[in-house]
């Protein structure tokens, strides 16, 4: 993305917060990016949102019409309704939640199967390093039971490897899409909490059996269970569990966390996770990729006009534009 706006300075942020208070705009978020993102989604939803309650919650009629999704060409909302036929506030209505983003972000790339997914294949070959011959399966929010806690990938991809003639096994990619989220705390009572606080749980069994991790054996006393690392770790070992239980079918796995540049939590924590816990030979299994860089790849590999409209919509919807915030809030 060329000519990216510079982030608001400390003084500009102060004036931005004053503007929110003056206009009585609801904003409970603590981090600057979360505050800007809430305001940005409010601006995108003008005329569609519920007034005076939550500035990022669509009116129910707008939500049921699919206004939280890109509506031209690609059948995104049809896929949403097929996967989640019952109305969900978080998915259908909440503009700030990341739950709906994987549908908007990946379904347009998956048209047909195998060799027909030429754009999708080119994009992900740049991300994971030219391993893909064809993408064979895309599922949004695919439930996978290996961790026994209802964990799912936001997007799950199976692909045929370039060296498929030598090794007939497939590769898999598990994608976690973030927007404003940062660290991840556990509910007091949850299946996942039991996995993190019990030494012989599935989490630790998979981690200690994986060649990707250094410093083994891990126990609940180690740093992996910390809020800042926990979801990265969980998504990573979900893929490791697939390799361990389906070794004859799958040969490689890549965990990718996708997040906007403004949410720099994952830039810092992602690097720390790889440096602290992963063997150098396996760091390729855990990647962190910014929206902005992903959209650049969309523009590079999706030349069709219908994709251009979709990419422009995605950039407008999800990339918080500080220059536009300056204009709206009259920050000079």
C-alpha positions as CSV (number, residue, x, y, z in Angstrom):
1,X,0.0,0.0,0.0
2,X,1.6,3.2,-1.2
3,X,1.7,6.5,0.7
4,X,0.5,5.1,4.0
5,X,-0.7,7.8,6.4
6,X,1.5,8.4,9.4
7,X,0.0,7.4,12.8
8,X,-1.4,10.1,15.0
9,X,1.2,11.6,17.2
10,X,0.8,11.7,21.0
11,X,-0.6,15.2,20.8
12,X,-2.9,14.3,18.0
13,X,-4.2,11.3,20.0
14,X,-5.0,13.6,22.9
15,X,-7.0,15.8,20.6
16,X,-8.7,12.7,19.1
17,X,-9.8,11.6,22.5
18,X,-11.1,15.1,23.3
19,X,-13.2,14.9,20.1
20,X,-14.7,11.6,21.2
21,X,-15.6,13.0,24.5
22,X,-17.0,16.2,23.0
23,X,-19.2,14.2,20.5
24,X,-20.1,11.7,23.3
25,X,-18.9,8.8,21.2
26,X,-18.9,5.6,23.2
27,X,-15.3,4.2,23.5
28,X,-14.3,1.8,26.3
29,X,-11.1,0.6,24.5
30,X,-7.8,1.2,26.3
31,X,-5.2,1.1,23.4
32,X,-4.9,3.8,20.8
33,X,-5.5,1.4,18.0
34,X,-8.6,-0.1,19.5
35,X,-10.0,3.4,20.0
36,X,-9.2,4.4,16.4
37,X,-10.6,1.2,15.0
38,X,-13.9,1.5,16.9
39,X,-14.2,5.1,15.6
40,X,-13.2,3.9,12.0
41,X,-15.9,1.2,12.0
42,X,-18.4,3.6,13.3
43,X,-17.6,5.9,10.3
44,X,-17.9,3.0,7.9
45,X,-21.3,2.1,9.3
46,X,-23.0,5.5,9.3
47,X,-26.7,5.2,8.7
48,X,-26.6,1.4,9.3
49,X,-25.6,1.3,13.0
50,X,-27.8,1.4,16.1
51,X,-27.5,5.0,17.4
52,X,-26.7,5.8,21.0
53,X,-25.9,2.2,22.1
54,X,-22.8,0.7,20.5
55,X,-21.5,2.7,17.6
56,X,-20.2,-0.4,15.8
57,X,-23.4,-2.6,16.1
58,X,-25.4,-2.8,12.9
59,X,-29.2,-2.4,13.0
60,X,-30.7,-5.9,12.9
61,X,-32.3,-5.3,9.5
62,X,-29.0,-4.2,8.0
63,X,-27.2,-7.1,9.7
64,X,-29.7,-9.7,8.3
65,X,-29.2,-8.2,4.8
66,X,-25.5,-9.0,5.1
67,X,-24.1,-5.4,5.4
68,X,-21.2,-6.7,7.5
69,X,-19.9,-8.5,4.4
70,X,-18.8,-7.6,0.9
71,X,-21.9,-8.2,-1.2
72,X,-20.7,-8.1,-4.9
73,X,-19.9,-11.2,-7.0
74,X,-18.3,-13.7,-4.7
75,X,-21.2,-15.2,-2.7
76,X,-19.6,-14.3,0.6
77,X,-22.9,-13.8,2.5
78,X,-24.3,-17.1,1.0
79,X,-21.3,-18.9,2.5
80,X,-21.9,-17.1,5.9
81,X,-25.6,-18.2,5.9
82,X,-24.7,-21.7,5.0
83,X,-22.1,-22.0,7.8
84,X,-24.2,-20.0,10.3
85,X,-27.9,-20.1,9.4
86,X,-29.0,-18.8,12.8
87,X,-28.5,-15.0,13.4
88,X,-25.4,-14.2,15.5
89,X,-24.9,-10.7,16.8
90,X,-21.1,-11.1,16.9
91,X,-20.9,-12.4,13.3
92,X,-23.7,-10.6,11.5
93,X,-24.0,-7.4,13.5
94,X,-20.7,-6.4,15.2
95,X,-18.5,-4.4,12.8
96,X,-15.5,-4.3,15.2
97,X,-15.4,-8.1,15.9
98,X,-12.9,-10.1,13.8
99,X,-15.3,-13.0,13.6
100,X,-16.7,-12.0,10.2
101,X,-13.4,-10.9,8.6
102,X,-12.2,-14.4,7.4
103,X,-15.3,-14.7,5.2
104,X,-14.6,-11.3,3.6
105,X,-10.8,-11.9,3.4
106,X,-10.6,-15.4,1.9
107,X,-13.7,-16.7,0.2
108,X,-13.2,-14.5,-3.0
109,X,-9.9,-16.2,-3.5
110,X,-11.3,-19.7,-3.6
111,X,-13.2,-20.2,-6.8
112,X,-13.2,-23.8,-8.0
113,X,-10.7,-26.4,-6.8
114,X,-7.1,-27.3,-7.4
115,X,-5.4,-25.7,-10.4
116,X,-8.3,-23.2,-10.9
117,X,-7.2,-21.3,-7.7
118,X,-4.3,-19.7,-9.4
119,X,-4.5,-16.3,-7.6
120,X,-4.9,-18.0,-4.2
121,X,-1.9,-20.3,-4.9
122,X,0.3,-17.5,-6.0
123,X,-0.5,-15.4,-2.9
124,X,0.2,-18.2,-0.4
125,X,3.3,-19.3,-2.2
126,X,4.7,-15.9,-1.5
127,X,3.8,-16.2,2.1
128,X,5.0,-19.7,2.9
129,X,7.8,-20.0,0.3
130,X,6.8,-21.7,-3.0
131,X,5.6,-25.0,-1.6
132,X,2.1,-25.1,-3.2
133,X,1.2,-26.8,-6.4
134,X,-2.6,-26.2,-5.9
135,X,-5.0,-25.3,-3.1
136,X,-7.5,-28.0,-2.7
137,X,-9.7,-27.0,0.3
138,X,-10.7,-23.8,2.1
139,X,-12.9,-23.9,5.2
140,X,-13.8,-20.9,7.3
141,X,-13.9,-21.6,11.1
142,X,-13.3,-25.3,10.6
143,X,-13.8,-27.1,13.9
144,X,-11.0,-29.5,14.8
145,X,-11.3,-31.8,17.8
146,X,-7.7,-32.7,18.4
147,X,-7.2,-30.3,21.4
148,X,-10.5,-31.4,22.9
149,X,-11.6,-27.8,23.7
150,X,-13.5,-26.7,20.5
151,X,-10.6,-24.9,19.0
152,X,-10.9,-24.0,15.4
153,X,-8.9,-22.2,12.7
154,X,-10.5,-19.0,11.4
155,X,-9.5,-20.3,7.9
156,X,-8.2,-23.8,7.2
157,X,-6.4,-24.6,3.9
158,X,-5.2,-27.9,2.4
159,X,-2.8,-27.9,-0.5
160,X,-1.0,-30.2,-2.8
161,X,2.8,-29.7,-2.5
162,X,5.0,-29.0,-5.4
163,X,7.0,-32.1,-4.6
164,X,3.8,-34.2,-4.5
165,X,5.3,-36.8,-6.9
166,X,8.0,-37.5,-4.4
167,X,5.9,-37.4,-1.3
168,X,2.1,-37.9,-1.7
169,X,1.2,-36.1,1.5
170,X,-0.6,-32.8,1.5
171,X,0.3,-29.6,3.4
172,X,-2.0,-27.5,5.6
173,X,-2.3,-23.9,6.6
174,X,-4.2,-22.7,9.7
175,X,-5.0,-19.0,9.8
176,X,-6.0,-16.9,12.8
177,X,-7.4,-13.4,11.9
178,X,-7.1,-10.6,14.4
179,X,-8.3,-7.0,14.3
180,X,-8.1,-5.2,17.7
181,X,-7.5,-8.2,19.9
182,X,-4.3,-8.6,21.8
183,X,-3.6,-10.9,24.8
184,X,-6.0,-13.7,25.5
185,X,-7.2,-14.5,29.0
186,X,-9.1,-17.6,30.0
187,X,-12.5,-17.9,31.5
188,X,-12.4,-19.2,35.0
189,X,-14.2,-22.4,34.1
190,X,-13.4,-23.7,30.6
191,X,-12.1,-26.8,28.9
192,X,-9.2,-24.8,27.7
193,X,-8.2,-23.7,31.2
194,X,-8.0,-27.3,32.2
195,X,-5.6,-27.9,29.3
196,X,-3.3,-25.0,30.3
197,X,-3.3,-25.8,34.0
198,X,-2.9,-29.6,33.9
199,X,0.6,-30.9,33.2
200,X,-0.6,-34.1,31.4
201,X,-3.2,-32.3,29.3
202,X,-3.4,-32.6,25.5
203,X,-1.7,-29.2,25.1
204,X,1.5,-30.3,26.8
205,X,1.5,-33.8,25.3
206,X,1.4,-32.3,21.8
207,X,3.9,-29.6,22.6
208,X,6.5,-32.0,24.1
209,X,6.0,-34.5,21.2
210,X,6.6,-31.8,18.5
211,X,10.1,-31.3,17.1
212,X,9.3,-27.6,16.6
213,X,9.7,-26.7,20.3
214,X,13.0,-26.1,22.2
215,X,13.4,-26.2,26.0
216,X,11.2,-29.3,26.6
217,X,9.6,-30.7,28.6
218,X,7.1,-27.9,29.0
219,X,4.8,-27.8,32.1
220,X,2.1,-25.4,33.4
221,X,4.9,-23.4,35.2
222,X,6.4,-22.3,31.9
223,X,5.8,-19.1,29.9
224,X,3.7,-20.7,27.2
225,X,0.6,-20.4,29.3
226,X,0.9,-16.6,29.7
227,X,-2.0,-14.5,28.2
228,X,0.3,-13.0,25.6
229,X,1.4,-16.3,24.1
230,X,-1.5,-18.6,24.8
231,X,-3.6,-18.2,21.6
232,X,-0.5,-18.2,19.4
233,X,0.6,-21.4,21.1
234,X,-2.9,-23.0,20.9
235,X,-3.3,-22.3,17.2
236,X,0.3,-23.6,16.5
237,X,-0.2,-26.9,18.4
238,X,-3.6,-27.4,16.8
239,X,-1.6,-27.8,13.5
240,X,1.1,-29.8,15.2
241,X,-1.6,-32.2,16.5
242,X,-2.9,-32.7,12.9
243,X,0.6,-33.7,11.8
244,X,1.0,-36.0,14.7
245,X,-2.3,-37.8,14.2
246,X,-2.3,-37.8,10.4
247,X,1.3,-38.3,9.5
248,X,0.5,-40.4,6.5
249,X,-1.8,-37.8,5.0
250,X,-0.1,-34.5,5.9
251,X,3.6,-33.6,5.7
252,X,3.8,-29.9,6.7
253,X,1.8,-27.2,8.6
254,X,2.0,-23.5,8.8
255,X,0.2,-21.4,11.4
256,X,-0.4,-17.8,10.2
257,X,-1.7,-14.9,12.3
258,X,-3.0,-12.1,10.2
259,X,-3.4,-8.7,11.9
260,X,-3.4,-5.0,10.9
261,X,-0.2,-3.0,11.2
262,X,-1.7,-0.7,13.8
263,X,-2.1,-3.6,16.2
264,X,1.6,-4.0,16.8
265,X,1.0,-6.4,19.7
266,X,1.5,-9.4,17.3
267,X,4.6,-7.9,15.8
268,X,6.3,-7.9,19.2
269,X,4.8,-11.0,20.7
270,X,5.0,-13.1,17.5
271,X,8.8,-12.5,17.4
272,X,9.2,-13.3,21.1
273,X,7.2,-16.5,20.7
274,X,9.4,-17.8,17.9
275,X,12.6,-16.7,19.5
276,X,11.8,-18.2,22.9
277,X,10.1,-21.4,22.0
278,X,10.8,-22.6,18.5
279,X,13.7,-24.4,16.9
280,X,15.2,-22.5,14.0
281,X,14.4,-25.3,11.6
282,X,10.7,-25.0,12.4
283,X,10.1,-21.3,12.7
284,X,8.6,-21.4,9.3
285,X,5.6,-23.2,10.9
286,X,4.5,-20.0,12.7
287,X,4.2,-16.8,10.7
288,X,2.8,-13.4,11.4
289,X,1.4,-11.3,8.5
290,X,-0.1,-7.8,8.3
291,X,-3.3,-6.9,6.5
292,X,-1.5,-4.3,4.6
293,X,1.1,-6.8,3.2
294,X,-1.7,-9.3,2.4
295,X,-3.7,-6.7,0.5
296,X,-0.5,-5.8,-1.4
297,X,-0.4,-9.5,-2.5
298,X,-4.0,-9.4,-3.5
299,X,-3.4,-6.4,-5.7
300,X,-0.3,-8.1,-7.2
301,X,-1.9,-11.4,-8.0
302,X,-5.6,-10.6,-8.6
303,X,-5.7,-8.4,-11.8
304,X,-9.4,-8.9,-12.6
305,X,-11.6,-5.8,-12.1
306,X,-14.0,-7.5,-9.8
307,X,-11.1,-8.3,-7.5
308,X,-9.9,-4.6,-7.6
309,X,-13.3,-3.5,-6.3
310,X,-13.2,-6.1,-3.5
311,X,-9.6,-5.1,-2.5
312,X,-10.5,-1.4,-2.4
313,X,-13.5,-2.3,-0.2
314,X,-11.3,-4.3,2.1
315,X,-8.7,-1.6,2.5
316,X,-11.4,1.0,3.2
317,X,-13.2,-1.2,5.7
318,X,-10.3,-2.6,7.7
319,X,-7.3,-0.3,7.4
320,X,-7.6,2.6,9.9
321,X,-6.7,5.7,7.9
322,X,-5.1,8.2,10.3
323,X,-5.2,11.0,7.7
324,X,-9.0,10.6,7.4
325,X,-9.3,10.6,11.1
326,X,-7.4,13.9,11.1
327,X,-9.9,15.3,8.6
328,X,-13.0,14.0,10.3
329,X,-11.9,15.2,13.7
330,X,-10.4,18.4,12.4
331,X,-7.0,17.7,13.9
332,X,-4.5,20.0,12.3
